[in-house]
Amino acid sequence: IFALLVHACDMNTGATAELAIKITYRKCSKDFIKTFIKGVGCNWLVCMAVFLCGQAQDMAGKMVAIWFPISCFVAIGFEHIPANFFLLPMGLLAGADLTVWDIFIKNIVPTTLGNFVAGSIFVALNY
């Protein structure tokens, strides 16, 4: 919905549209296993950020606790499905030559499964 709002306001044009298309192609170019592993790595770090935030006692500690793991997964290029739910439709709306099915099979399914495995098995199962 947010991607549609951005597109409707003509904010998905020019360099922004080019970047959205480039990101969409890149996120859909890897094979299933690589995307799955990138999903695992991402949600492992996101869950660790939530855990560390819960352990911190004050607001500054909470901010530092989430900043490092989240910055790490963004810098590495891991896949997080909530972020992809914005980025991939932006690329489609900007004119990427992919179908919704391409995006679903090449990114959404493996990323969701990877995020699920990391959150439920690698983090929650340890409790």
N, C-alpha and C positions, 0 to 999 in steps of 0.2 A: 504494500500500500504506500509506503514511504517513497519507494522508487517511482511510483506513478505520480505522486505529488511533486517530486523533484522534476520529473519529465514534463508535467503539465505546466510548471512555472518557467519552462524554457531554460532550466539550469543544466540540462544534460546536452549541451551543444559544444562545439569547438573542441578545445583541448580536453575538457572534461569528458566529452563523449568518446574521444579517441582513447583516453586512458581507461574508461569503462570497458570499451571493446577489447583493448589489449589485456586487461585483467581477466575478462571473461574467457578469452581464448586460452590464456595461460592456465587458468583454473580447470579448464576442460580438456587440456592436452595430455595430462598424465594418465597412466594406466590405473586400473582399479586398485591394485595393491599399494602403489605409491600414494595415491590419494587417501586410502584407508589409513595407512601409517601416519600420514600428515594429520589426519583427523584425530588419531590416538594421541600423538604428541601434543596437539593443541589443547584438547580437553583435559589432558593430564595437567598441563600448566594452569589452565583456568580453574580446575578443581583445587589445585595447590594454592592459587591466589585466594580462593574463598576460604580455604582452611586457615591460611596465614592471617587473613583479615579477621577471622573469628578468634584467633589467638592474641591479637594485638589488643592492648588496653585503651589506647587513646586514638584520636582521629588521625594524628600524624603517623602513628604506627600502622594504622589500617591503610592509609594511602600509600605508604612505602611498601607494605606487604602485597598489595595488589599490583603496584606499578611494575615491579621487576618481572614477575612471571608473565604478565600480559604483554609488556614490551618485548619480552623474549620471544613469545609465540608470533607476534606480529613481525618482528625483525627476521625471524627464521623463515617465515612464509608458510606456517602451518595452516590447516583448514579448520575453520569454525563455522558450523552451519548457520547460526544466527547472523553472522556477518555476511555469509554467502547469500542468504535470503534477500539481502539488499543489493550486494554487488552484482550478482548474476542477472537479475531483472534489469538493472541499470544498463548493463551491456547489451541485453536484448533490445531494450527500448532505444538504445543509441544506434542500433543497426548491425549488431554482430550477426554473422551468417551462421547461426546455430539455431536449432529448434529447442523448444521446451523439453522435448524428450531427450535430446543430446545432453542438455544440462542436468536433467534428472538422473540419467544413467551414468554419465561421466563424472559428476561431482556430488550431487545431493545424496544419492544412495551410499557411496563409499564414505563420504564425510560424516554422514549421520551415523553409520555403523561404527566408524572409528571413534567418534565422540562418545557414543554409547558405551563401547568397550572400555574406553579410558575412565569414564565416570563411574561405571558400575563395577568393573572388575579391578582395574589397577588402583583405584582410589577407595571406593566404598567397601570392596571386599576385604581390604586390609583392616577395617574396623571390626 
